[in-house]
Amino acid sequence: MTGRAAMIAVEGVWRTYRMGPNDVNALAGVTFQIALGDFVAVCGASGSGKSTLMNILGCLDRPTRGRYTLEGIEVQSLDEDALAVLRNRRIGFVFQTFNLLPRMTALRNVELPMIYSGLPRQDRRGKALEALAAVGLAGRIGHRPSELSGGEQQRVAIARAVVNRPAIILADEPTGNLDSKAGEEILEVFHRLADGGATIVMVTHNARVALQAQRVIQLADGRIASDTGAAGIRDPRPAHDPESAPSPAGP
């Protein structure tokens, strides 16, 4: 298969939870690929499995069965320390509730991922200023979250998510706590990031918001109900390598 290499490959992924005497499948054999630079929305009603999928993509949870590969890395093979490093360096998170530290300025909030990754202090400020300028907040760097509007707080959260130049940005209901105007501004920021080559996966229950993405994956009962397409994505693993074949997965 020719075309762009897969940044994300999800193959036959199941996530099963034990609920008393019963097993409940939050995900049931999900398979898809996402290429570098794609802006993808994962849409579905409450209980469809979209939050479970987001947790797996973000390396916050592991599949019960199946395979998740990020930039060619077999995520389920990593120990907890390696997963923490992967989350910090290769994944940027944007949450519905912003998750900013209230006593820190916008600048300090954006610097946090670089502190965790060990970047020297003299290098952090410049990168944080650049990230805040990219989301239109160059004039608000000294303001704390309580001094910012909801839309501005979300833009700070986006700047924090992109400051380490992650492989993917995972946005969980990023417009859910915003009014329509602020929501449109946040979606415009995502469009600019996607135009610049960022890979974005956005979870939303809002069909109108989902249609802002280049591609929409619809989940229902833990399965993919529809997918508007991913033409041209190729598996980056060598076709002749027998060890590259995915391990069997099934119900």
URVEN-V960673 format. One record per backbone hydrogen bond with DSSP energy under -1.0 kcal/mol. CO is the residue of the C=O (numbers start at 1). NH is the residue of the N-H. If there is no record, write none. Layout:
[[CO,NH] [CO,NH]]
This chain:
[[4,234] [5,36] [7,71] [8,34] [9,69] [10,32] [11,67] [13,30] [14,64] [14,65] [15,26] [15,27] [17,24] [19,22] [22,19] [24,17] [27,15] [30,13] [32,10] [34,7] [34,8] [35,38] [38,200] [39,214] [39,215] [40,202] [41,217] [42,204] [43,219] [45,48] [48,222] [49,53] [50,54] [51,55] [52,56] [53,57] [54,58] [55,60] [55,61] [56,59] [65,14] [67,11] [68,75] [69,9] [70,73] [73,70] [73,75] [74,77] [75,78] [79,83] [80,84] [81,85] [82,86] [83,87] [84,88] [85,89] [86,90] [87,91] [90,167] [90,168] [92,170] [94,172] [95,98] [97,99] [101,104] [105,109] [106,110] [107,111] [111,115] [112,116] [113,117] [114,119] [115,118] [120,123] [120,124] [121,125] [123,127] [124,128] [125,129] [126,130] [127,131] [128,132] [129,133] [130,134] [132,137] [133,136] [137,140] [140,143] [141,107] [143,106] [144,147] [145,148] [149,153] [150,154] [151,155] [152,156] [153,157] [154,158] [155,159] [156,160] [157,161] [158,162] [159,163] [162,165] [168,92] [169,201] [170,94] [171,203] [173,176] [175,178] [179,183] [180,184] [181,185] [182,186] [183,187] [184,188] [185,189] [186,190] [187,191] [188,192] [189,193] [190,194] [191,195] [192,196] [193,198] [194,197] [199,169] [200,40] [201,171] [202,42] [203,173] [206,210] [207,211] [209,212] [210,213] [215,41] [216,228] [217,43] [218,225] [218,226] [220,223] [222,28] [223,220] [226,218] [230,233] [232,4] [234,6] [238,241] [241,244]]
